[in-house]
Amino acid sequence: MGDISAALATPTGFPIIEIFLHMTGSVAAATTMTAMITVMACLSTVPLLTAAARIMWAFARDGGLPFAERIASVDKRRQIPTVSIVVVSFLLMLLSLINIGSTTAFNAILSLAVVSLQASYLLPILLLIWRRLFRPDTLRWGPWRLGRAGLPINVIAVIYLMYTCIFLLFPPFQPITPVNMNYAPVVLGGALVFGCFYWPLRVSKRYVGPLTDAEVLEGTLH
């Protein structure tokens, strides 16, 4: 692996490249290994972009986004949500520009994404536990369930998610400076404040989702 300090101080800015060079002792081999990772990263963006575009399309279809009707449109010939794909791609390009200007701001946005993802798991599980304990008659189970093991697994998941959500908001280094500060709590707070205003003023008046496929089909027929 070589000298860690030398890898961190590499002029390329990517310690992994320096580590490959130390391991192989060959520029060609290090270049090949780096190229393999780059190609895999590029290929992995395709399903990620597809998933993000479909999620945006679903929220827009249910009326939960600005310009919902336009974003929720589907290309009649290709049968894909072209507009949502273009919007997601454009937003990703804007995020990459942030990294050029400020790595700290870019890392804050990445931390916010992870915390938000964890919270999106945490809240439904908490509601499921509440229904399991206090209103089990209102639960409509799908074709597969965990049975008696479900509640303990839900509790373990809540404990883990709360732990990760809290510590993802902590600064990564000591002492704390403006450069290494974790600004995810600030960005998260801003997003929550925006949501608290945006929801009652606009979204709550038109968002009725998530819609089922039957409801969507019925709406298109009318």
SVG drawing of the C-alpha trace seen along z (x, -y; Angstrom):
<svg xmlns="http://www.w3.org/2000/svg" viewBox="-64 -30 71 45">
<polyline fill="none" stroke="black" stroke-width="0.4" points="0.0,0.0 2.9,-2.3 3.2,-5.5 -0.2,-6.8 1.1,-10.4 2.4,-10.3 -0.9,-9.0 -2.8,-11.7 -0.4,-14.4 -0.5,-13.1 -0.6,-15.9 -3.5,-14.1 -5.8,-14.9 -7.0,-11.2 -5.1,-9.1 -6.5,-5.9 -4.4,-6.5 -1.2,-6.9 -2.1,-3.7 -2.5,-1.8 0.9,-3.1 2.6,-2.0 0.9,1.4 1.8,2.2 4.9,0.1 3.6,-0.5 2.0,-3.6 0.2,-1.5 -1.2,0.9 -2.3,-2.0 -3.9,-3.7 -5.7,-0.6 -7.1,0.0 -8.2,-3.6 -9.8,-3.4 -11.8,-0.3 -13.2,-2.1 -14.0,-5.2 -15.9,-3.0 -17.8,-1.2 -18.7,-4.5 -20.0,-5.8 -22.0,-2.7 -23.5,-2.8 -24.9,-6.3 -27.3,-4.9 -29.6,-2.9 -29.2,-5.6 -30.3,-8.3 -33.2,-6.0 -34.3,-5.5 -34.1,-9.2 -36.0,-10.2 -38.7,-7.7 -39.1,-8.9 -39.3,-12.5 -41.9,-11.5 -43.9,-9.7 -44.0,-12.7 -44.9,-15.0 -47.6,-12.6 -49.1,-12.8 -48.9,-16.6 -46.0,-16.9 -43.6,-19.0 -43.6,-22.4 -44.5,-22.2 -45.9,-18.8 -47.9,-18.4 -44.9,-19.1 -42.5,-16.9 -45.1,-14.0 -45.5,-13.9 -44.5,-10.7 -43.1,-10.5 -45.8,-8.8 -43.4,-7.2 -40.7,-6.0 -43.0,-5.5 -40.5,-7.0 -40.6,-10.1 -38.2,-12.2 -38.8,-15.5 -38.1,-14.1 -34.9,-12.5 -33.7,-15.8 -34.5,-17.7 -32.6,-15.2 -29.7,-15.3 -29.6,-19.1 -29.8,-19.1 -26.9,-16.7 -24.8,-18.9 -25.5,-21.9 -24.5,-19.8 -21.2,-18.9 -20.5,-22.6 -20.8,-23.2 -17.8,-20.8 -15.7,-23.0 -16.5,-26.1 -16.5,-24.6 -15.8,-21.0 -17.2,-21.8 -20.6,-22.8 -20.6,-19.8 -19.9,-17.4 -22.7,-19.1 -25.1,-18.3 -23.9,-14.7 -24.3,-14.3 -27.8,-15.8 -28.7,-13.2 -27.6,-10.3 -29.4,-11.7 -32.6,-12.3 -32.4,-8.8 -32.1,-7.4 -35.0,-9.6 -37.1,-8.4 -36.7,-4.9 -37.0,-5.9 -40.4,-7.7 -42.4,-4.9 -40.9,-2.3 -41.9,-4.3 -45.5,-4.7 -45.6,-0.9 -44.5,-0.2 -47.2,-2.5 -49.8,-0.7 -48.5,2.7 -48.9,1.8 -52.0,-0.4 -54.0,0.1 -53.2,3.5 -56.7,3.9 -55.9,1.0 -52.9,2.8 -53.3,4.3 -50.4,6.7 -49.0,7.7 -48.3,11.2 -45.1,11.5 -44.5,10.5 -42.1,11.3 -44.7,12.4 -43.7,12.2 -40.1,11.3 -41.4,8.1 -41.7,6.0 -38.2,6.8 -36.7,6.1 -38.5,2.8 -37.2,1.8 -33.6,2.7 -33.9,0.7 -35.2,-2.4 -32.3,-2.2 -29.7,-1.9 -31.3,-4.6 -31.5,-7.1 -27.9,-6.4 -26.7,-7.0 -28.9,-10.0 -27.4,-11.7 -23.8,-10.9 -23.9,-11.8 -24.6,-15.4 -21.4,-15.5 -18.2,-17.2 -15.8,-14.6 -12.6,-16.1 -11.3,-17.9 -10.7,-20.8 -13.6,-22.2 -12.7,-24.8 -14.8,-26.4 -13.1,-24.1 -13.8,-20.8 -17.1,-21.7 -20.0,-19.5 -22.7,-21.9 -25.3,-19.1 -27.3,-20.3 -27.5,-23.8 -28.6,-22.5 -31.1,-20.0 -32.6,-22.8 -33.0,-25.0 -34.7,-22.1 -37.1,-21.5 -37.9,-25.2 -38.6,-25.4 -40.8,-22.3 -42.8,-23.7 -43.6,-26.8 -44.0,-25.1 -46.3,-22.3 -49.2,-24.4 -48.9,-27.2 -49.0,-25.0 -48.5,-21.2 -51.2,-20.4 -53.8,-21.9 -53.1,-19.5 -51.0,-16.5 -53.2,-13.5 -50.8,-10.7 -49.4,-8.2 -51.9,-7.2 -52.4,-3.6 -52.1,-2.4 -55.9,-2.1 -56.4,-5.7 -53.9,-7.0 -55.6,-5.1 -59.0,-6.3 -57.7,-9.9 -56.2,-9.6 -59.5,-8.2 -61.4,-11.2"/>
</svg>
